[in-house]
């Protein structure tokens, strides 16, 4: 193919309306021509969390000009777009439907292929946007809605080693922030507060720390935080609790990641040990530093997406679209939105204390 493919990516799974145009350079490496993300913080701030109906309405109001801005910033001609990739799941169904419907209509109007993308696969492939990353590798996906250890064997081929049995790690950060009376979205502010606190002040629980393989649990930790916040009275006590919470999460992740390393090596038997960390929580510097040190100890090559690509964005959706476009893996225009869409379809659905359903 002499012409380099141009892919439009669209993301609307939760509370970011995003669009991106990506292509390739002469070496076949992806290049991001534009990546526009519009957050809805002001829409949901007074409610302390994302309200699905308001999020969907905001997507509807913004998506047209967000896509247009992505096209304008990329400097391309709209007719030169080769395919449109939209997030089809997992996520909030009312939000997914906006970007998915827009993407289908856009592709149909240009008579170009449409590609329905798994949001989790977008995170899994996001490091390919800034590094020459070959399969297989181990992925730790840590975000507001997901916490998983996945063996990425190839495009579309995944093995889940562990997941959360209750709250996602980003959700635990956000809920802890809310209990500490930090304005939404408060998760990232935990890291700021923790710098001022004593991380040894509170001895917090580590649910399923010594069992469950590399599965994770954060609900019990959140409950402990709730009980303590009812008693604290000073800002310093809040700083100490934030620091203690972050330290506890880091200790949990360190142990579970070491277990995941072992399972990845046993199951996948990789020639090179590569560890990718993606998702919004991957922007936390203290978590990054711990994982970097762990990789050094265990002889893993660490790979992090750039900070701006850690959270939800459309460049990662376009990245999946690019890979699927080259393999001619297109979707029908009746592809449904999927609020639940695991990458490893054979993995058991976990509920409660690790109970399989």
VOMIVO-676714 format. One record per residue (C-alpha): residue number from 1; residue in three letters; z, y, x. Coordinates in steps of 0.02 Angstrom, whole numbers. Each point is the difference from the previous one (the first is absolute). Example, Ala and Ser with C-alpha at 12.3 -4.5 7.8 and 13.67 -1.06 7.14 Angstrom:
// residues 2
> 1|ALA|390|-225|615 $
> 2|SER|-33|172|69 $
***
This chain:
// residues 357
> 1|UNK|0|0|0 $
> 2|UNK|-60|158|88 $
> 3|UNK|90|119|-119 $
> 4|UNK|188|-1|23 $
> 5|UNK|86|-45|-164 $
> 6|UNK|90|139|-93 $
> 7|UNK|143|-59|-110 $
> 8|UNK|95|103|-129 $
> 9|UNK|179|-59|-24 $
> 10|UNK|108|47|-150 $
> 11|UNK|188|-31|-17 $
> 12|UNK|110|31|-154 $
> 13|UNK|123|-146|-7 $
> 14|UNK|156|108|-15 $
> 15|UNK|30|186|26 $
> 16|UNK|-132|49|128 $
> 17|UNK|-176|46|-52 $
> 18|UNK|-108|-34|152 $
> 19|UNK|-182|-11|54 $
> 20|UNK|-80|-33|169 $
> 21|UNK|-170|-23|80 $
> 22|UNK|-13|-116|149 $
> 23|UNK|-145|-64|105 $
> 24|UNK|-28|-83|170 $
> 25|UNK|-43|59|174 $
> 26|UNK|-132|-80|110 $
> 27|UNK|125|-128|63 $
> 28|UNK|34|-59|-178 $
> 29|UNK|174|77|-6 $
> 30|UNK|53|91|-159 $
> 31|UNK|8|189|0 $
> 32|UNK|88|104|-133 $
> 33|UNK|-111|144|-57 $
> 34|UNK|125|64|-129 $
> 35|UNK|166|-54|-71 $
> 36|UNK|73|103|-143 $
> 37|UNK|171|-41|-74 $
> 38|UNK|78|98|-143 $
> 39|UNK|183|-37|-28 $
> 40|UNK|92|20|-166 $
> 41|UNK|172|43|67 $
> 42|UNK|17|155|-109 $
> 43|UNK|-50|-99|-156 $
> 44|UNK|138|-130|20 $
> 45|UNK|135|98|93 $
> 46|UNK|106|43|-153 $
> 47|UNK|2|-183|-55 $
> 48|UNK|56|-69|168 $
> 49|UNK|-141|-128|3 $
> 50|UNK|-179|-34|-53 $
> 51|UNK|-35|10|-187 $
> 52|UNK|-155|-107|-31 $
> 53|UNK|-72|100|-144 $
> 54|UNK|17|165|94 $
> 55|UNK|-74|-79|156 $
> 56|UNK|-152|-63|-97 $
> 57|UNK|-27|171|-80 $
> 58|UNK|7|83|170 $
> 59|UNK|-128|-125|68 $
> 60|UNK|-117|41|-144 $
> 61|UNK|17|187|32 $
> 62|UNK|-29|-13|189 $
> 63|UNK|-114|-145|38 $
> 64|UNK|-165|89|-29 $
> 65|UNK|33|140|124 $
> 66|UNK|91|-113|125 $
> 67|UNK|-155|-110|12 $
> 68|UNK|-111|154|10 $
> 69|UNK|108|72|141 $
> 70|UNK|-10|-164|96 $
> 71|UNK|-190|6|-13 $
> 72|UNK|-8|185|47 $
> 73|UNK|118|-21|150 $
> 74|UNK|-98|-150|64 $
> 75|UNK|-161|102|6 $
> 76|UNK|-103|-140|-77 $
> 77|UNK|-124|2|-142 $
> 78|UNK|69|-86|-155 $
> 79|UNK|-160|-104|-16 $
> 80|UNK|30|-76|172 $
> 81|UNK|159|-90|-55 $
> 82|UNK|-32|-188|15 $
> 83|UNK|146|-68|-101 $
> 84|UNK|155|54|-96 $
> 85|UNK|167|-88|26 $
> 86|UNK|146|30|-118 $
> 87|UNK|176|-70|-5 $
> 88|UNK|11|-127|-141 $
> 89|UNK|180|-56|30 $
> 90|UNK|142|-27|22 $
> 91|UNK|81|155|-72 $
> 92|UNK|36|94|-161 $
> 93|UNK|-132|-54|-126 $
> 94|UNK|-24|173|-76 $
> 95|UNK|-25|74|173 $
> 96|UNK|-112|-138|66 $
> 97|UNK|-114|17|-151 $
> 98|UNK|-41|181|42 $
> 99|UNK|-67|-28|176 $
> 100|UNK|-78|-167|-46 $
> 101|UNK|-96|71|-148 $
> 102|UNK|-55|153|100 $
> 103|UNK|-60|-109|143 $
> 104|UNK|-99|-114|-115 $
> 105|UNK|-82|147|-88 $
> 106|UNK|-40|83|167 $
> 107|UNK|-79|-159|70 $
> 108|UNK|-100|-29|-159 $
> 109|UNK|-65|179|0 $
> 110|UNK|-64|-21|179 $
> 111|UNK|-58|-179|-33 $
> 112|UNK|103|-56|150 $
> 113|UNK|115|-151|24 $
> 114|UNK|179|9|-62 $
> 115|UNK|146|-83|91 $
> 116|UNK|170|-30|-82 $
> 117|UNK|133|7|137 $
> 118|UNK|174|-74|12 $
> 119|UNK|118|143|50 $
> 120|UNK|99|-118|112 $
> 121|UNK|-160|-50|90 $
> 122|UNK|-29|184|31 $
> 123|UNK|167|12|90 $
> 124|UNK|-37|-163|92 $
> 125|UNK|-164|70|69 $
> 126|UNK|56|181|26 $
> 127|UNK|31|-21|188 $
> 128|UNK|-185|-41|21 $
> 129|UNK|-34|184|-33 $
> 130|UNK|71|49|169 $
> 131|UNK|3|-159|105 $
> 132|UNK|-113|-145|46 $
> 133|UNK|105|-131|-89 $
> 134|UNK|-62|-179|-12 $
> 135|UNK|64|-137|-112 $
> 136|UNK|122|-85|-12 $
> 137|UNK|157|106|2 $
> 138|UNK|171|10|-82 $
> 139|UNK|24|142|-124 $
> 140|UNK|163|78|-55 $
> 141|UNK|-39|104|-154 $
> 142|UNK|144|116|-41 $
> 143|UNK|-27|129|-137 $
> 144|UNK|73|68|-161 $
> 145|UNK|-64|-147|-101 $
> 146|UNK|-20|-141|126 $
> 147|UNK|92|-90|140 $
> 148|UNK|-93|-149|70 $
> 149|UNK|-35|-100|157 $
> 150|UNK|-181|-60|-5 $
> 151|UNK|-106|-99|118 $
> 152|UNK|-171|85|-2 $
> 153|UNK|-122|-139|47 $
> 154|UNK|-160|91|-49 $
> 155|UNK|-68|113|-136 $
> 156|UNK|61|-77|-163 $
> 157|UNK|102|-136|87 $
> 158|UNK|188|28|0 $
> 159|UNK|159|-102|18 $
> 160|UNK|161|76|-64 $
> 161|UNK|154|-45|102 $
> 162|UNK|127|109|-88 $
> 163|UNK|23|132|-133 $
> 164|UNK|138|94|-90 $
> 165|UNK|86|-94|-140 $
> 166|UNK|50|164|-85 $
> 167|UNK|-23|180|61 $
> 168|UNK|-133|51|126 $
> 169|UNK|68|84|156 $
> 170|UNK|-76|169|-45 $
> 171|UNK|77|-12|-172 $
> 172|UNK|170|-32|80 $
> 173|UNK|-22|156|107 $
> 174|UNK|-50|105|-151 $
> 175|UNK|142|-64|-110 $
> 176|UNK|127|27|138 $
> 177|UNK|-66|177|21 $
> 178|UNK|19|30|-187 $
> 179|UNK|180|-61|6 $
> 180|UNK|30|123|143 $
> 181|UNK|-72|136|-112 $
> 182|UNK|-155|28|107 $
> 183|UNK|-148|71|-95 $
> 184|UNK|-145|-121|-34 $
> 185|UNK|-84|-68|101 $
> 186|UNK|157|-21|102 $
> 187|UNK|-35|-156|103 $
> 188|UNK|-68|92|153 $
> 189|UNK|151|118|-4 $
> 190|UNK|118|-147|30 $
> 191|UNK|-64|-5|179 $
> 192|UNK|37|187|21 $
> 193|UNK|176|-16|-71 $
> 194|UNK|36|-156|103 $
> 195|UNK|-19|100|162 $
> 196|UNK|155|99|-49 $
> 197|UNK|105|-150|-47 $
> 198|UNK|104|-141|72 $
> 199|UNK|-97|-161|-28 $
> 200|UNK|159|-105|24 $
> 201|UNK|102|90|-134 $
> 202|UNK|-43|-119|-143 $
> 203|UNK|-15|-189|12 $
> 204|UNK|-138|-37|-126 $
> 205|UNK|-59|-170|-64 $
> 206|UNK|-156|-87|65 $
> 207|UNK|-60|-108|-146 $
> 208|UNK|-76|-170|45 $
> 209|UNK|18|48|183 $
> 210|UNK|36|-179|55 $
> 211|UNK|-110|-93|-124 $
> 212|UNK|-167|12|-88 $
> 213|UNK|-109|-3|156 $
> 214|UNK|-83|170|18 $
> 215|UNK|20|45|-184 $
> 216|UNK|89|165|-30 $
> 217|UNK|125|69|-125 $
> 218|UNK|60|178|-21 $
> 219|UNK|76|6|-176 $
> 220|UNK|176|-46|59 $
> 221|UNK|-8|132|135 $
> 222|UNK|-50|130|-129 $
> 223|UNK|148|-51|-111 $
> 224|UNK|120|21|146 $
> 225|UNK|-70|175|31 $
> 226|UNK|27|42|-184 $
> 227|UNK|184|-47|9 $
> 228|UNK|29|101|158 $
> 229|UNK|-89|157|-63 $
> 230|UNK|125|9|-144 $
> 231|UNK|139|27|126 $
> 232|UNK|-77|112|134 $
> 233|UNK|34|187|-10 $
> 234|UNK|-69|83|156 $
> 235|UNK|-172|25|76 $
> 236|UNK|57|-89|158 $
> 237|UNK|42|-154|-103 $
> 238|UNK|-176|6|-71 $
> 239|UNK|-72|11|176 $
> 240|UNK|107|-148|53 $
> 241|UNK|-57|-103|-149 $
> 242|UNK|-183|41|32 $
> 243|UNK|21|-52|182 $
> 244|UNK|92|-160|-47 $
> 245|UNK|-134|-43|-129 $
> 246|UNK|-142|26|122 $
> 247|UNK|89|-101|135 $
> 248|UNK|27|-144|-123 $
> 249|UNK|-183|0|-52 $
> 250|UNK|-52|-2|183 $
> 251|UNK|115|-148|36 $
> 252|UNK|-73|-95|-148 $
> 253|UNK|-178|36|53 $
> 254|UNK|34|-49|180 $
> 255|UNK|67|-172|-46 $
> 256|UNK|-131|-35|-134 $
> 257|UNK|-142|56|113 $
> 258|UNK|55|-121|137 $
> 259|UNK|-4|-140|-129 $
> 260|UNK|-173|57|-57 $
> 261|UNK|-61|-3|180 $
> 262|UNK|51|-183|11 $
> 263|UNK|-83|-47|-164 $
> 264|UNK|-159|93|46 $
> 265|UNK|-12|-92|167 $
> 266|UNK|35|-168|-81 $
> 267|UNK|-122|21|-145 $
> 268|UNK|-142|104|73 $
> 269|UNK|15|-48|185 $
> 270|UNK|-80|164|60 $
> 271|UNK|-77|16|174 $
> 272|UNK|65|178|6 $
> 273|UNK|162|56|-83 $
> 274|UNK|-37|160|-97 $
> 275|UNK|118|85|-121 $
> 276|UNK|-58|133|-123 $
> 277|UNK|122|111|-95 $
> 278|UNK|-71|96|-147 $
> 279|UNK|58|90|-158 $
> 280|UNK|95|161|-28 $
> 281|UNK|164|-61|78 $
> 282|UNK|-95|-34|163 $
> 283|UNK|13|188|28 $
> 284|UNK|189|-15|27 $
> 285|UNK|23|30|187 $
> 286|UNK|161|-99|16 $
> 287|UNK|-79|-153|-81 $
> 288|UNK|-154|22|110 $
> 289|UNK|105|9|158 $
> 290|UNK|95|-158|-44 $
> 291|UNK|-161|-95|-38 $
> 292|UNK|-82|63|160 $
> 293|UNK|148|-63|102 $
> 294|UNK|-3|-166|-92 $
> 295|UNK|-185|-20|36 $
> 296|UNK|35|31|184 $
> 297|UNK|136|-133|1 $
> 298|UNK|-108|-128|-93 $
> 299|UNK|-165|40|90 $
> 300|UNK|-90|66|-153 $
> 301|UNK|-130|139|4 $
> 302|UNK|60|130|-129 $
> 303|UNK|-127|92|-107 $
> 304|UNK|45|146|-114 $
> 305|UNK|-122|103|-104 $
> 306|UNK|9|188|30 $
> 307|UNK|141|82|-99 $
> 308|UNK|-125|77|-123 $
> 309|UNK|-67|-174|-40 $
> 310|UNK|169|-84|-26 $
> 311|UNK|21|58|-180 $
> 312|UNK|-122|-26|-142 $
> 313|UNK|-172|68|43 $
> 314|UNK|-183|-33|-39 $
> 315|UNK|-61|-25|179 $
> 316|UNK|82|-171|3 $
> 317|UNK|-83|-42|-167 $
> 318|UNK|-168|54|71 $
> 319|UNK|38|-108|155 $
> 320|UNK|11|-155|-108 $
> 321|UNK|-155|59|-91 $
> 322|UNK|-93|14|166 $
> 323|UNK|45|-176|53 $
> 324|UNK|-48|-72|-169 $
> 325|UNK|-161|103|-6 $
> 326|UNK|-59|-77|164 $
> 327|UNK|31|-173|-73 $
> 328|UNK|-79|48|-167 $
> 329|UNK|162|-42|-92 $
> 330|UNK|-25|112|-152 $
> 331|UNK|93|8|-165 $
> 332|UNK|-62|4|-178 $
> 333|UNK|22|161|-99 $
> 334|UNK|118|-92|-118 $
> 335|UNK|123|-39|140 $
> 336|UNK|174|24|-79 $
> 337|UNK|149|100|59 $
> 338|UNK|137|-118|61 $
> 339|UNK|179|64|0 $
> 340|UNK|50|-156|97 $
> 341|UNK|-124|-65|130 $
> 342|UNK|73|-97|147 $
> 343|UNK|-104|-17|157 $
> 344|UNK|59|-180|19 $
> 345|UNK|-40|-74|-171 $
> 346|UNK|90|-162|47 $
> 347|UNK|165|84|42 $
> 348|UNK|142|-31|-122 $
> 349|UNK|55|146|-110 $
> 350|UNK|182|34|47 $
> 351|UNK|131|65|-118 $
> 352|UNK|187|20|16 $
> 353|UNK|82|-92|145 $
> 354|UNK|-162|-71|65 $
> 355|UNK|-37|-103|-155 $
> 356|UNK|-182|-54|-12 $
> 357|UNK|-88|20|-166 $
***
